[in-house]
Amino acid sequence: MPRPALLAVSHGTSDAAGAAAIALLVRRVAERLPDVDVHEGFVDVQQPDAPSTLAAIDGPAVIVPLLLSQGFHVRVDLGRAARPRADAVVTDPLGPDRRLAGILARRLDEAGAEPVGPVVLAVAGSRDPRSLPDAEGMAALLAVRLGREVVPAYLAAREPSVPDVLLSHPGAPVATYLLAHGYFYDVTRRVADSAPVTEPLLDDGEPPVELVDLVVDRYRAGEAELARAEA
């Protein structure tokens, strides 16, 4: 029996480098799952949109949000797209996860951040209350990984803002908790002023193996959920 298709859904970006990095991540996931039909869709900015892509998939599908927290896009946009189909499931988003903490720690090293003192975790921010524990959970995981204080700060929609946290922690490095280059990364660079800022989880090179593993694991969890529902 064929395995369910994988629909990898990211936010979408007008930044060419960011879009290319996410597309490469999806290709590397497809290479890890050669017996799975892998599709790419978006919730905003880019096409094809997730509902149209899902409608074109004949048979069961696992929707993996390439998003870092719960929120409107995961539970409303993607949930609404999957709801009419008994053979489609939306998995958890990518974060929080210890593997992301490992990538963030590596990005801090690459940025030349000092190994002492607090770190500011720059999060896009969402008005959806479900996103808050995910951001705080990611900060806690990174604090454990680094053995130092990590303060979550937001680029939009929530407080404290990144500039406000940097006022309290001048010179602290900013760990960019974003999937790829795009609007919010540009905001991060601007509001961080002279503070060291890391690359996002995806840079211009190969996607981190941990991130590929994470997407594959989300797919397998969704596949198991569909199998249980069918049984």
N, C-alpha and C positions, 0 to 999 in steps of 0.2 A: 504494500500500500504506500503511495507517495506520502512524503512528509508534508505538513502544512507549509504554506508559503510564509515567508518572513517579509513584513512590511516595516521598514525602518523609517521612522518619521522624525524629522528634525524641525526646528522652528522655521528655518529658511533665512537667508541673508542676501543682501545685495553686494556684499564684499566678495570679490572673485576668489581671493585666496582662501577665505573661510569656506565658501561653497566647495572649492576643490578639495580642501582637507576633509570635509564631511563625506564627499563623494568617494574619496579614497578609503576612508574608514569603512564605508558600506561595501566597497569592492573587496577589502581584506576579509570582512566578515563572510562574504559570499565564497571566497576561496576556502575558508575554514569549513563551510557547509556545502560541499559540492553537489549534494543530493537534494538541496533545498532551493526553490525558486525565490530569489531575493529581489525585492522591489524597494524603491526609494520614493518617499512622499514628504509633504511639507504642510505645516499648519498656517504659514503666513509667508508673504514675500515671493516665494518661488513656486513654480509649478512642476509636476502635477500636485494638486492638493490631495490630502490623505483620503477623503471620501471617494473621489474619482478613481484613485489608484486601487482602493479596496474593492470598489464595485467591479473593476475589470479583472479581479482575481477570481478564477473559477475553482471553488473548493475552499477548504479550511485555511485560515490565515492567523498568524500570530503578529500582532502589532507591537513593535518595540519602540517606545518613545526615546529618541535620542535627546532627551531632556534631563535636567539635573535634579528636578524635584517634582513632587506632586503639585497640582494646580489646575487652573482652568483648561489649559490645552490638553492635559492628560485625561482629566475626569469628565470634562464637558465635550470638547471638540472630538477627541478620539473615542470617548465613551459613547457619544451620540452616533458616531459613524459605525461603531461595532454593534450597537444594541439590537438592530433589526436582524442580525445574523447569529444563529445558534452556533455557527462554525467559525466564529471570530472571537478573539480574546485580546485585551489590552494588558500588557505586562506592567510591572512597576517601572518607573523611570530609572535612569542610571545611578542616581545618587539618593541618599548618601551611601558610600561603599568604601571599604578600607583600601581597595585598589586605586580609587581616585585620590585618596590621601597620599599614596605612594607616588603618583604622578605629580601631584602638587608639590611634594617635598623635593622631587627631582627638579622641577621647574625653579624652585627657590635656589637650589644649588647653582643651576645654570645662570640665574640672574645675578649671582655673586652676593646673595643676601648674607648678612652676618648671622652666625649660628646661635645668637643669644638675643633675648628680648622678645617682645610680642610681635606677632604677625597679624596683619589685617587680611581677612578673607573677603574679597570683593565678590558679592553675589548680585545677580541682575535685579532681583526683587520682584515680588508679586503681591497683589492685594488679596489673593486667595490665602486664607489662613492655613490651609494645608501645606503651604510651602515653607512656613516658618520653622516647624520642627525639623524639616529636612535640612535647611540651611544650618541650623544650630547643631544638628547631628553631624554634619560634615565638618563643622568647625571643631567639634569634640574629637572626631576621629583624627583630624590633622594634628590637634594638640597632643594626642597620645603618640602619634608617629614622630613628631618633632621633639617632644618633651619640653614644650614651652607654650606660653599662652597664645591662643588664637582667638581673635575678636571678629565675629561676623559683622560686616557692614554692607550697605545696600546702595546700588546705583540708581534705583528708582523705586517708587511705591511704598517703601518702608523706611523706618528709622531704626538705628542711627545711620546716617549717610557715610559714605567713605570719607569725604572731607572732614566731617565732624569727628570721626574716630581718629583720623590722622592728626587732628589738632590735639587730641588727648595723648597720642603716641607718636610724636614727631620723629620722622626718620624711619619708622617701622616699614619693613618691606610689605608689598601688597601681593598676595597670592591670588591670581585671577581665576576665579571659579566660574569659568565660561567654557563652552565646548570648543569654540573656534573664533577666529577673527571676525569682526563685524561691528555693528553700531555700539554695543555695550563695551567692547574692548577699547574702542576709540574714546568712549566716555571715561573709562578707567584711566587711560593714559593722561587724559586732560585733567581730571580732578585730582590725580595723585601728585601732580606738580613734580617735585624733585625726588619723591620717594621711589625706591626700586620697585619695578612692576614686572611680574613674570609673564611669560607667554601663556596663552590659554592651554587647555588640556591638549588640543591639537595645534601643532605649529605647522610650519611649511614642509616638514619632513614626513617620515613614515609615522602612521598612528601608533601610539604606544601599544605594546602587546597586551598590557593589562586592560586597555579599553576594548580591544577586539574580544578578549576573553569575556569581558563583562557583557557585551552585547550578545555574544553566543550563549552565555549562561541565561540571560533574560529570555532568549528565544526558547531554550530547552525547558525553562520553567513554564512558559506559555504552552508549549507542546504537551507537557505533562498534564497541564490543566485541561486542555481540550480532550486528551485521552481519558481523563477521569470523568468528564462530563459525558462523553460518548458511552463509557461503561455503565 
